[in-house]
Amino acid sequence: MVDVSNSWSNILNDKVVLITGAGGGIGSAISRTCALQGARVVVSDVNKAAADAVAIEISGNKNGESDRVMSLELDTASEQAIEEGVKKVVEKWGTVHVLVNA
């Protein structure tokens, strides 16, 4: 039997979590929750201003960028935009562990 008593408390710690639709209600809540759980959070949305606002709230600084959070303008209807967005994340943090489509 596997002991899972402590495994859930740190499951997102230092994981890179890319959230699409993160400028809206559910996506922004998921972004904040992941950040609180120790994840490196990519706040992405087709509306860059909305993504930036969430990233600023999470990071606590004016530009929203930090070693724990970044924002991206990302239109999930565009394959090219997805490729470019993932490339930026990989350049910064080396990988994407979790993808959430909100």
C-alpha positions in Angstrom: 0.0 0.0 0.0 1.2 3.5 -0.9 1.3 6.1 1.9 -0.2 9.3 0.5 -0.7 11.1 3.8 1.8 13.8 2.9 2.1 13.6 -0.8 -0.7 16.0 -1.6 0.6 18.9 0.5 3.6 19.5 -1.8 2.3 18.2 -5.1 2.6 21.5 -6.9 5.7 22.8 -5.2 8.1 24.1 -7.9 6.0 22.7 -10.7 5.4 24.8 -13.8 1.7 25.3 -14.2 0.4 26.9 -17.4 -3.2 28.1 -17.1 -5.1 29.3 -20.1 -8.1 31.6 -19.6 -6.3 32.8 -16.4 -7.5 36.4 -16.8 -11.1 35.3 -16.0 -12.8 34.2 -12.8 -12.1 30.5 -12.6 -8.7 30.7 -14.3 -7.5 33.5 -12.0 -8.7 31.6 -9.0 -6.8 28.5 -10.2 -3.7 30.7 -10.8 -3.8 32.1 -7.3 -4.3 28.7 -5.7 -1.4 27.1 -7.6 0.8 30.0 -6.6 -0.2 29.5 -3.0 0.8 25.9 -3.3 4.3 26.8 -4.4 3.9 26.4 -8.2 5.6 28.5 -10.8 2.5 30.0 -12.5 2.0 31.0 -16.2 -1.0 33.3 -16.3 -2.2 33.2 -20.0 -5.2 34.7 -21.6 -6.3 36.1 -25.0 -6.7 39.4 -23.1 -3.1 40.3 -22.1 -4.3 43.1 -19.8 -6.4 40.6 -17.8 -3.5 38.2 -17.6 -1.1 41.0 -16.5 -3.6 42.1 -13.8 -3.7 38.5 -12.3 0.1 38.2 -12.5 0.6 41.5 -10.8 -1.8 40.4 -8.0 0.1 37.1 -7.5 3.6 38.6 -7.7 2.9 41.7 -5.7 5.0 43.9 -8.1 4.1 46.4 -10.8 5.1 44.4 -13.8 3.8 41.0 -12.7 7.0 39.2 -13.5 9.0 37.3 -11.0 10.8 34.0 -10.6 7.4 32.5 -9.6 4.9 34.0 -12.1 4.7 35.2 -15.7 1.9 36.3 -17.9 1.3 35.6 -21.6 -1.1 36.7 -24.3 -2.3 33.4 -25.6 -5.0 32.6 -28.1 -5.7 28.9 -27.7 -7.4 28.9 -31.1 -4.0 29.5 -32.8 -1.6 26.7 -33.0 1.3 29.2 -33.7 0.4 31.2 -30.6 0.4 28.0 -28.5 3.8 27.0 -29.8 5.2 30.5 -29.2 3.7 30.6 -25.7 5.1 27.2 -24.7 8.5 28.2 -26.1 8.6 31.3 -23.8 7.7 29.2 -20.8 10.3 26.6 -21.6 12.9 29.3 -22.1 12.2 30.6 -18.7 11.6 27.4 -16.7 12.7 24.5 -18.9 9.3 22.7 -19.0 5.6 22.6 -18.4 4.5 20.1 -15.8 0.8 20.9 -15.7 -1.6 22.4 -18.2 -5.0 23.8 -17.1 -7.5 25.0 -19.7 -9.9 27.3 -17.9 
